[in-house]
Amino acid sequence: MSLECGVFTIGVIIQVTALTSWVQVALGRLVSGIGVGGLSIIVPIVCFRTSALSNSVSDPTNLQYQAETASPQIRGAMT
């Protein structure tokens, strides 16, 4: 996750340092978007591994992960 956070931070720095160039802003948006995309892929995996290691049905992390991945019809009943 540190790599993805670093990519996102670099993208933000590129955007912030853009004074007059829209191309630099677009490049910064692209780089930070890659970082956010990487984080959105990795976070469910980390949550699943954390909940699998706990081996407890009543663990809040496990319940939250299951509630987030449940179908919309039963999502509210799980929390």
Secondary structure, 3 states (H helix, E strand, C coil): CHHHHHHHHHHHHHHHCCCCCHHHHHHHHHHHHHHHHHHHHHHHHHHHHHHHHHCCCCCHHHHHHHHHHCCCCCHHHHC
